[in-house]
Amino acid sequence: MGINVLSISTLLFLLLVGLMVVDADVAMLKKAEMKTLIELANHHATFSIDQALKTEGIIEMVQPEAMDRFAVRMAENGSYSRQGDRYLPSSTSVTTDPVFIANYYVSFQDWRKDIRLSLRFNGNALLIEEADTGAEERPTGGELQVAVTTEKGQLLRIAPKKMIGPSNVVVAYVHERPLVPLLPAHSFPVVSVEELKW
Amino acid sequence: MGQLLATIMNVMVLLMVPLGVLQAHVVLQMKSELLEISMAATKYVTNHGGKNDAEVVNQLRQFIHQELAEKSYRLDENDIRIEVARTKAADPILWSHEDEFRLRLSIPYPQLTALFPDWPQLLDVERTGTINVMDYDL
């Protein structure tokens, strides 16, 4: 009797520890992979340049087309399908819940200025609340600061990024239920800044 | 006798749990290393392009060799199979601006036990990238 109780409790304890280890592995993998996915997709998106304006010497991104290209690459590399600004995972995707995507275009006039982006995740969508463009110009390119307010009102700041040209900024918010209710949920934003390719 | 048998079985079940956890941990770690290195490799091809197919493959092999040497990965270079092919090409030979390619890295599935023969044989990652190098820069 005694040995059974002991071994069952040891078993449960080992399982719990194991689950926590695996859960931490999965969380790290998810974050890194989501960053990779939006970086690759955004890279592909920024090839979308207005060819008519380019012949006149003006570099301008075509936004809807760029985000279509973004969606194509998200499907190819991560098996996500687009539905508005939500990206729905398939069974082979790295996340199990939809990923929310918002984009902000920094044009030729603005990329040398500092930009502050504030976003809010309200449970159904990731919205850009405020985009603050500074007045001062830096010759080497402005700094981009992104902050996301979560559903619970927590403010998450992302390390500032440097712009090296007119860019497309993509913010993805991953909001996943935990593996088992005992463990914490995986919610985090990731950001990609890619300059236009011309 | 029954008590002894029960104890032996208890111990065996107890040993299975850490083994399973370790297996899951190793697979996840290998997978994330593979994801990481395939990302770096995709970026490399994206930023370098190449004069022909053979050059791209050689440079890529060289790059992965370097990456593995510099960072403390568990991956073994000899295990990694590299496949890379273009899916969209403006020029039949040069790998340059806005060409698209598909890169696939695979390793044998890291199995700690031979108990489950019908597990997948390979762990692989596939990535599609777009090249950002002008042909006059090659």
Chai-1 contact restraints between the chains, C-beta under 6 A:
chainA,res_idxA,chainB,res_idxB,connection_type,confidence,min_distance_angstrom,max_distance_angstrom,comment,restraint_id
A,S7,B,N10,contact,1.0,0.0,6.0,A-B,restraint_1
A,L14,B,V17,contact,1.0,0.0,6.0,A-B,restraint_2
A,L15,B,V17,contact,1.0,0.0,6.0,A-B,restraint_3
A,G18,B,V21,contact,1.0,0.0,6.0,A-B,restraint_4
A,V21,B,H25,contact,1.0,0.0,6.0,A-B,restraint_5
A,V22,B,A24,contact,1.0,0.0,6.0,A-B,restraint_6
A,D25,B,L28,contact,1.0,0.0,6.0,A-B,restraint_7
A,L29,B,S32,contact,1.0,0.0,6.0,A-B,restraint_8
A,E33,B,L35,contact,1.0,0.0,6.0,A-B,restraint_9
A,T36,B,M39,contact,1.0,0.0,6.0,A-B,restraint_10
A,H44,B,T130,contact,1.0,0.0,6.0,A-B,restraint_11
A,F47,B,E98,contact,1.0,0.0,6.0,A-B,restraint_12
A,E76,B,T128,contact,1.0,0.0,6.0,A-B,restraint_13
A,N77,B,R127,contact,1.0,0.0,6.0,A-B,restraint_14
A,N77,B,T128,contact,1.0,0.0,6.0,A-B,restraint_15
A,K197,B,N132,contact,1.0,0.0,6.0,A-B,restraint_16
